[in-house]
Amino acid sequence: MTKKRIFLQLFCVVFFFGNLTLLAQDNSIKNTTTLIQPDYLKAGDTVAIVAPSGILKNRNDEVEQAIALLKSWNLNVVVGDHVFSTDNHFAGTDAERCEDFQKALDDPSISAIWSARGGYGTVRILDNLDYSKFKQKPKWVIGYSDITALHNQIHNEGVESIHALMCVSLTKDLGEIKESIATFRDAIFGEQIAYTLKGSNYNRVGEVTGPVVGGNLTILHTMLGSNTSIDTSGKILFIEEIGEYKYHIDRMLQSLKRAGYFENCKGVMVGDMSKMRKNTTPWGTSVEQLILDVLAEYDFPIVFNVPVGHEKDNRALILGRNAKINVGKDTSTVVFEE
């Protein structure tokens, strides 16, 4: 073997392992870097209401009620030009919904963007959004359900966001959703977010601290394979769902599992699994046991009865923020860092 060939082979080995080291360092940075926290709101700040997803037909009253709620907190409100537009299933065309959201992202006078509703449609505008101005002056993006797609994307842009109720979540008697409203207000104004949860025999006990990520299970599943999918390494994953069969829940969790979603996850928080549909062939176990069965090979804590999702008691989570979860059979706690 010539000296030249030996040199080339040594060079290739050094180059290969050098790049692996850089890649590992890059992933380590990605997984440990603290996300940017937008400024908390104060009296006189402005909130933009937009509709990046489903149609708001006959929902004017809820949006007016949302405006009144924000104004009662001494906040100003602007409503997107196309919030009440219609395009079949959606609140306007993809271009119109994208335009409203982009305008809110870019406007430095807006401190928070509150989604009027979820439904379906956010994924159709994701690839057309530009976050360059947003990252110069980050602001809170608020919503849940279909808005999980935006939470994922914003997380990957390095900014915290708020998983909380939306305009159409409001009811005529706000006392019915007082916890949802109170925690929404606490999240945007910078008050402590901490919950004591009722126990569950399904809980896998343990204590762990890490940034909370996630949202609606269907949307997390939809994001797989794209640059909007979340790296859950070193993080606590939250999931919730509505209107699915148990075998759909299993299929989505199995897909996440096969994609490595849980390999280096630090814990799982399970919110509401609402309005579960019944299949003609019974699944045979509870949805809680289904989740435990999928995650049986992992040893991280799992907490059920997290009051977040498609129920009236839908409490706020700060996605991307470190939280300490202490999981027991009788009671559990979730405390976000201030």
N, C-alpha and C positions, 0 to 999 in steps of 0.2 A: 504494500500500500504506500503510495507516494505521500510525502510530507504535505503536499497541497490538499490531497483528499482528506487526510487526517485533520488538517486545519479546518476545512469546510464542515466536516462532521461535528467537530468540537464547537464551531461557531453556531451551527444549527441547534445543537443541544442547549447551549447557553441562551440563545435567542428564544427557544421554546419555553424553557423554564423561567426565564426572565419575564416573558409575557404572562405566564401563569401567575407569577408573583404579583405583577402589576394588577392583573384581573382580580386576584384575591384581595389586594389592598383596596381596589376600587369598590368591590362588593362590601368590604368591611366598612368603608366610609359611608356607603349608601345605607347600610343597615343601622349605623350608630349615630349618624348626624342628626342633631336636634332640628326639628322642623321650625320654620318661621311662624311666629305667632302674630297674627294681625292685631292691630290696636283694638282694645275693647271699646265699646261704644260709650258715649256720654251725651248728655242733653245737647240738642242742636245738631247732632249727626244725622246723616241721611241714609235711609234704607231703600234699595230698589227692589220692587216686586216684579218678577219675571215669570214666564211660563215656558220652560224648555221642553215640556213633554206633552201631556194629553190636553184635550180640548176643555175649556172652561164654560161649557154651555150651561146656562141657568145658574152660574155660581157667582154672580155679581155681588150678592149679599155677603158671601163669605169674604170676598176681597175687600168690600167696604168695611166689614167688621175688622179685618186685619189692619187696614189703614187706621181705623179708630183706635185699635189697641196700641199700635206703635206711637200714635200721637199722644195717647194718654201717658206714655213714658217720655214725653217731650222730644220725640224723634221726628224728623221730617221724612216724607215719603214721596218717592216718584214711582210711577207705574209704567212698565214697558209699553211701547207703542202698540205691540201686537198681542198683548196678554189675552184679549178677547177675540182675536182673530180665529178663523176656523179653516181647516183644510182636512176634510174627512175626520180621521181619528185625532188629529193634532191641533194644538193651539197655534194655528198658522202654518205656513210652509216651513220646511227646514231652514230656508234662507231667512225667513222672518224671525223665527225663534232664535236662530244663531245671532242675528243682528241685535236683538234686544239684549241677549246675554253678553255679547261682545262689547256693546256700548256700556253696560254696567261694569264689566271688567276693567275697561279702559278709563272710565271717568274717575279722576282722583278725588272728586267731592263726595263720592259714594263710599260709605264705610262697611256696608253689608249688602249681600244679595240674597233675598229670600224667595224661594220657589213657591209659586202659588199652588201647585199640585204636582203629583207624580204621574202614574199611569204607565205610559210607554212613549218613547220618542227621543230621550236624551242621547242615546247611543248614535243616533243619526246625525248629530251635529258636532260630536266630540272632535273629529279630525279637522274641523274647520275653525276651531277656536285658537286664538293666539294669546299666550299668557305673558308676553314680554312686558307690557305696561302694568299688568296685574302684579308681577313680581317686583316691580319698582315701588309699588305701594299696595301691598297685599291687603285684602279685605275678607271678611267672613262670608263664606258661602254656606247657606243653610237649607236643609231639606232632608228627606229620607226616601226610602223605596226606590223609584227609578232614578232619583238624584244620586244614588250610590255610584253611578257611572262618573258623575262629576267629582264626587269625593275621591274616588280612585285616582282620577287624572290630577286633581289638585294635590293629593298626597305625593304623587310622583313628581310634581313640580316643586315639592319641598315646603308646602304650606299647610298649616292646620285648617280644619273646617269643622262645622257643627252639624251633627246628625240630630235633627229635632223636627217638631211638628211643622206643617205648612199652612198656608192660608185656608185651604179647604178643610183642615182639621178642626177649625173653630166651630163651635156649636152655639145655638141660641143662648143656652145657659152655660156660661163659661165656668161656672162652678163644677160642672161635670168633668172638666179637663184642667182643673186648677193646678195639679202637679205638672202637667205638660207645659202649661203657660209659665209657671213659676221657674221651672228649670231652664226653659228657653230664655227667659229674661236673665236668669243668673249667668247663663253661658255667655250671652252677648255683652253683659255689663261687667264680667270678670269676677263674679262671686264664686265661692268654693262649690265644686260639684262633687258630692259624695252621697252614696246610697247604701242603705241597709236593706238587704233582700231577704225575703222569706226563704226558709230552707227547702231542701229537696233531697229525698233519698237517692236520687239519681246523681247528685253532685259528686264530682271526684275531688276530694278535699286537697287543699294545698294553698300555698301563698306565692305570689309572683308579681313582679313589677315590670311593666313594659308599655310601649306606645300602643294605643287601641286603634285598630283599623277594621274595615269591613263594612257591613250593611246588609242589604237584601241579597239573599243567597242566589236567586236567579240571576241577578245582575253580576255578582262576583263570578258566577259560572260563565256568563256571557263574555266577560272580559278576558277569559283564559286565552293565551296565545297571542294577545295583543300587547302593545306597549302601555296600555292602561291597566293591565293586570298588576296586582300588588305583590311585592315580595314580603311575605309574612315572617321572614326570619327574625327572631328576637322580638316578635310582636305578639300582642294579644288580639285574637280574631273574634269579632262580634258578628253574629248572623241572626237574621229574622226572616220570616216568610209569611205569605198569605195565599190561600186558595189553591194549594197544591196537593196532589196525592202523596202518600208516604213513599211510594216507589220513585216518584220524581225527586223527593228530598234525598233519598238514598242514591239515586243516579248522579245527582249533582255533587253530593259529597264524595262519592267514589271518583268522579272526574277530577275534582280538586285534589284528592288524595293521590291519584295516579300522576298528577302534574307536579307533585312534590310540595303542595301547599302547606302540609302539616309537619314536614320533616324537621324544621327548626323553629316551629311555632312555640311560644311560651305559655299559651293558655287559650281557652275558648270560652266566650260568653254567649249564651243562647237566649235570645229574646223571644218575643211572642211568635208562635207558630199558629197563625189565626185561620179560621174557617177552612180547616183541613178537609179535603174532599174524600169521599169514601169510594174505593174501587170495588168492583163486583167480586174480586178475589181479595179477601182480607189480608192485610200485611202480617198481622199476627202479634205485633208488639206495639208499645207506645212509641211516639215519635222521639221521646227522650231516650228510650232504649235503642232505637234505631241509630241515633247519633253516637251513643256510647259504643255500639257494636262497630261502627265504621272507624272510630278512633281508638279501638281497644289496644292497639299496639303502641300507642304513645302514652307517656307518663305525665303529661302536663295537666294542671288543674282544669276542670270544666265546671262552669257554674250555670245553672238553669234559673228560671224565674226572674230574668232581667226584664224590668218593665219598660221595654223599648220595642216599637214596631207598630203594627196596624191596629192598635187598640186605643181607647180614649186616654189611658195612662201611658203616654209615650214620652219618656223623659230624655233629656238632652245628653248626648255624649260628645266629647271633644275629640274628634278623630285626629290621630297623629300625636296626641298628648300622652305622656306617661301616666299610667294609673296603677295603683296597687290593688290587686284583688286577693281577698282572703276568703277562701271557700270552705264552708263547713256543711255538715248535714242539717243542722238546726237553723243556722243563719249564715249569711255571707255579706261581705262589704266590698264596695267599689269606691275607691277614693282617688280622684284626679289630682295631680300635682298642681299647685297654684302658680 
